[in-house]
Amino acid sequence: MEKTLLTISIVHFNTAEMTKRCIESIFNVLDSGPLSGLYEISIVDNRSDILEYENLSYFVESIGRENVFLQRSCMNTGFGLGCMLTLNRSARENIAFVNSDTFFDEDCFTPLIKFLKGHPKAAAITPQHKDGGGNPTRSFSRFDSFGSRFIGSWVSCPFIADKKNSNNLKGNVTTVDFIFGSFMMVKRDAFAIVGGFDPSIFLYYEEMDLCLRLKKCGFSTHFYPNASFCHIGNGSSSGVTEVLRLESLLSMIYVMRKHRGAVYGLAFYLALVFQSALKAPFKSRNRRIFIGVLKAFMPQACSHRLTQSCNFEITSSGEPPRSATS
């Protein structure tokens, strides 16, 4: 019988110092607690700059931990597929997907595992999110819809309540629509049933898509307010905010069409074009986003994923891979 209860999955992209801090904080809160010896950390480097990768690789080698694994992808696969690659090495009973720009000042893992174990239909859960200064921030949201995106939050009063609840460090565990991907713990079996993260999504909306599929399969998603962690934010995305903004819109269009059908997806897309057109005259950045949205009728064809190149000389061992015939 396997004793290890938890896999902590981290996707690394040019955030070596933050990732090191994240890993060290995990050691600090788990090694002296109930999960000591019962967790593994599986890291995928998403083809970072070589110096960033070498920095992290040296750190992993220097700590000499048998429960910390690092592998290097030959290309930047995006967040969802990067998370799936971490599970090639370790996929235990519970999986915590943790952003590299997070750190922990308390053991928020143990109470989440306990809750999932005690609730058979609970499949995903997150603690209270805090910013780098320790201030509570939003941890979850409602599923996006035509009304919430284009008409306003007044069409759905619970959305306003969600904002208040997600800033409350004390309270009851709440069933929510979806939780944010900077920290989400899932039951491995439920995650497997719905097929994990959708690799067609390069960045953003992976967690909403996942929670929608979990809900359709009869599982629930929860916010746990009595435990917390810190998320610095934008650790691996600084300097390319316009590209990421467009990528977010592409992912949104894809998820809307995927879950609500072609007609709804088309109406959502046309409304997004109109919304972008209204903003376009005022800033050059808005005009570029408008042009990007116009091109995005087939979202995957415009995804930032297609700008990524491969380097097949990269392997986890640092050696060139063998050919299929060797």
C-alpha positions in Angstrom: 0.0 0.0 0.0 1.4 3.4 -1.0 2.0 5.6 2.0 2.5 8.9 0.1 -0.7 10.9 0.1 0.1 14.0 -1.8 1.8 15.1 -5.1 2.6 18.8 -5.3 2.8 19.8 -8.9 4.7 22.9 -10.0 5.2 24.2 -13.5 8.3 26.3 -13.8 8.9 29.0 -16.4 11.7 31.5 -15.8 11.0 31.8 -12.1 13.9 29.9 -10.5 14.3 32.1 -7.4 10.5 32.1 -6.7 10.3 28.4 -7.3 13.1 27.8 -4.8 11.3 29.9 -2.3 8.1 28.0 -2.9 9.8 24.6 -2.4 11.6 25.7 0.7 8.4 27.0 2.2 6.7 23.7 1.5 9.6 22.0 3.4 9.1 24.4 6.3 5.4 23.8 6.8 5.2 20.0 5.9 8.4 18.4 7.3 7.4 18.9 10.9 3.7 18.1 10.5 1.3 15.2 9.7 2.4 15.0 6.1 6.1 14.6 6.8 7.4 11.8 4.6 4.0 11.6 2.9 4.4 14.0 0.0 6.3 14.4 -3.2 7.1 17.5 -5.3 7.0 17.0 -9.1 8.3 19.9 -11.2 8.3 20.4 -14.9 10.5 23.1 -16.5 8.5 24.5 -19.4 11.6 25.2 -21.5 12.8 28.2 -19.5 15.9 30.2 -20.4 18.9 27.9 -19.8 20.3 29.9 -16.9 16.9 29.8 -15.1 16.7 26.0 -15.6 20.3 25.4 -14.5 19.7 27.6 -11.4 16.7 25.5 -10.4 18.3 22.2 -11.4 21.4 22.9 -9.3 19.1 23.7 -6.3 17.2 20.4 -6.7 20.5 18.5 -6.9 22.0 20.4 -3.9 19.1 19.6 -1.5 19.4 15.9 -2.2 15.7 15.1 -1.6 14.4 11.9 -2.9 10.8 13.3 -2.9 11.6 16.2 -5.3 11.7 15.6 -9.0 12.5 17.9 -11.9 12.1 17.2 -15.6 12.6 19.5 -18.5 10.2 19.8 -21.4 11.4 20.3 -24.9 8.9 23.1 -25.4 6.7 25.6 -23.5 3.5 23.5 -23.2 1.5 26.1 -21.3 0.1 25.6 -17.8 -2.5 22.8 -18.2 -0.3 20.4 -20.3 2.7 21.3 -18.1 0.7 20.2 -15.0 -0.2 16.9 -16.8 3.5 16.3 -17.5 4.4 16.6 -13.8 2.0 13.7 -13.2 4.1 11.4 -15.4 6.5 11.2 -12.5 4.1 11.3 -9.5 0.3 11.2 -9.2 -0.7 10.3 -5.6 -4.1 10.1 -4.0 -4.3 13.9 -3.8 -2.7 16.4 -6.2 -2.0 20.0 -5.4 -1.4 22.2 -8.4 0.7 25.1 -7.1 2.0 28.1 -9.0 5.8 28.7 -8.8 5.2 32.2 -7.5 3.5 31.0 -4.3 4.8 30.4 -0.8 3.5 28.9 2.4 3.6 30.2 6.0 1.2 27.4 7.3 0.3 23.9 6.5 -2.8 24.4 4.4 -2.5 21.0 2.7 -3.4 18.8 5.6 -6.9 20.2 6.3 -7.7 20.2 2.6 -6.8 16.5 2.3 -8.9 15.8 5.4 -11.9 17.5 3.9 -11.6 15.7 0.6 -11.3 12.4 2.3 -14.5 13.1 4.4 -16.6 14.2 1.4 -16.8 11.6 -1.4 -18.3 14.0 -3.9 -15.8 16.8 -3.2 -13.2 16.7 -6.0 -11.4 20.1 -5.9 -10.7 22.6 -3.1 -8.6 25.7 -2.4 -7.7 27.6 0.7 -7.9 31.4 1.2 -5.6 33.1 -1.3 -3.4 36.0 0.0 -1.2 38.4 -1.9 2.5 38.8 -1.3 1.8 41.2 1.6 -0.5 38.7 3.3 -3.8 40.5 2.4 -6.7 38.2 1.5 -7.6 38.2 -2.2 -10.2 36.5 -4.3 -9.9 32.7 -4.3 -12.8 31.6 -6.5 -15.5 32.8 -8.8 -18.7 31.9 -10.7 -18.6 30.4 -14.1 -18.4 33.0 -16.8 -21.5 33.5 -18.9 -22.8 36.0 -21.5 -24.6 37.9 -18.7 -21.6 38.1 -16.3 -19.2 39.1 -19.0 -21.2 41.7 -21.0 -24.2 42.8 -19.0 -22.6 43.1 -15.6 -22.6 41.6 -12.2 -26.0 43.0 -11.4 -27.6 40.2 -13.3 -26.2 37.7 -10.7 -26.2 39.0 -7.1 -24.4 35.9 -5.8 -21.3 37.0 -7.7 -21.1 40.1 -5.5 -21.4 37.9 -2.4 -18.6 35.6 -3.7 -16.2 38.6 -3.7 -17.0 39.3 -0.1 -16.7 35.7 1.1 -13.4 35.1 -0.7 -11.9 37.9 1.4 -13.0 36.2 4.7 -10.3 34.3 6.5 -12.7 32.6 8.9 -16.0 30.9 8.0 -17.6 27.7 6.8 -16.4 25.7 3.8 -18.3 26.9 0.8 -19.3 25.1 -2.4 -18.3 27.3 -5.3 -18.3 27.2 -9.1 -14.6 27.2 -9.7 -11.4 27.9 -7.9 -8.3 29.8 -9.1 -5.4 27.8 -10.5 -2.6 29.4 -8.4 -3.5 26.7 -5.8 -6.0 23.9 -6.4 -6.0 20.5 -4.8 -7.9 17.7 -6.5 -8.6 14.1 -5.9 -6.6 12.0 -8.3 -9.5 9.6 -9.1 -12.0 12.4 -9.9 -9.3 14.3 -11.9 -8.7 11.1 -13.9 -12.4 10.5 -14.6 -12.8 13.9 -16.3 -9.5 13.6 -18.2 -7.4 16.1 -16.3 -6.6 19.5 -17.8 -7.5 20.2 -21.4 -4.2 20.5 -23.3 -5.9 22.6 -26.0 -5.9 25.5 -23.5 -2.5 27.1 -23.4 -3.1 29.6 -20.6 -6.0 30.8 -18.5 -9.5 29.2 -18.0 -8.0 25.8 -17.4 -9.5 25.7 -13.9 -12.9 26.9 -15.0 -13.0 24.2 -17.7 -11.9 21.6 -15.2 -14.5 22.5 -12.6 -17.2 22.6 -15.2 -16.4 19.0 -16.2 -16.2 17.9 -12.6 -19.6 19.4 -12.0 -21.1 17.7 -15.0 -19.8 14.4 -13.6 -21.5 15.0 -10.2 -18.5 16.3 -8.3 -18.3 19.5 -6.3 -15.7 22.2 -5.8 -15.0 24.0 -2.5 -13.4 27.0 -0.9 -11.8 26.4 2.5 -11.4 29.8 4.3 -9.7 28.6 7.5 -6.3 27.9 5.8 -4.3 30.1 3.5 -1.2 30.6 1.3 0.4 33.5 -0.4 0.5 34.2 -4.2 2.8 36.9 -5.5 1.2 36.9 -8.9 2.5 37.4 -12.5 5.8 35.6 -11.6 6.4 34.1 -15.1 4.3 36.6 -17.2 5.8 40.0 -16.6 6.6 41.9 -19.8 4.2 40.1 -22.0 0.9 41.3 -20.6 -0.7 42.2 -23.9 0.0 38.7 -25.4 -1.4 37.1 -22.3 -4.5 39.3 -22.3 -5.3 38.1 -25.8 -4.5 34.5 -24.8 -7.0 34.9 -22.0 -9.7 36.0 -24.4 -8.9 33.1 -26.8 -9.2 30.6 -24.0 -12.5 32.2 -22.8 -14.0 31.9 -26.3 -12.8 28.2 -26.5 -14.3 27.3 -23.2 -17.6 29.0 -23.9 -18.0 27.2 -27.2 -16.9 23.9 -25.7 -19.3 23.8 -22.9 -22.3 25.9 -24.2 -22.4 25.0 -27.9 -21.7 26.6 -31.2 -24.6 29.1 -31.2 -23.8 30.3 -27.7 -20.1 30.4 -28.6 -20.8 32.5 -31.7 -22.9 35.0 -29.8 -20.3 35.3 -27.1 -17.6 35.8 -29.7 -19.6 38.5 -31.6 -20.3 40.3 -28.3 -16.6 40.2 -27.4 -15.7 41.7 -30.8 -18.2 44.5 -30.2 -16.9 45.1 -26.7 -13.3 45.2 -28.0 -14.3 47.6 -30.9 -15.7 50.1 -28.4 -12.3 50.2 -26.6 -10.2 50.2 -29.7 -10.2 54.0 -30.6 -8.7 55.0 -27.2 -5.4 53.1 -26.9 -3.1 51.4 -29.4 -3.0 48.4 -27.0 -6.8 48.1 -27.3 -6.6 48.3 -31.1 -4.1 45.4 -31.2 -6.3 43.3 -28.9 -9.3 44.1 -31.1 -7.4 42.9 -34.2 -6.4 39.8 -32.3 -10.0 39.1 -31.3 -11.1 39.5 -34.9 -8.6 36.8 -35.9 -9.7 34.6 -33.1 -12.8 33.1 -34.6 -10.8 29.8 -34.5 -9.1 30.4 -31.2 -6.5 27.6 -31.2 -5.1 28.8 -34.5 -4.2 32.1 -32.9 -2.9 30.8 -29.6 0.4 31.8 -28.2 1.1 28.0 -28.1 1.8 28.1 -31.9 4.6 30.6 -31.4 6.6 28.1 -29.3 9.5 26.2 -30.8 10.8 22.8 -29.8 14.3 21.9 -28.7 14.7 18.1 -28.9 18.1 18.2 -27.4 16.5 18.9 -24.1 15.8 15.9 -21.9 15.6 15.5 -18.1 19.0 14.0 -18.1 20.5 16.7 -20.2 21.5 14.3 -23.0 20.2 14.2 -26.5 17.3 11.7 -26.9 17.9 8.5 -28.7 16.2 8.1 -32.1 13.4 5.7 -32.6 15.6 3.3 -34.5 18.6 3.4 -32.1 
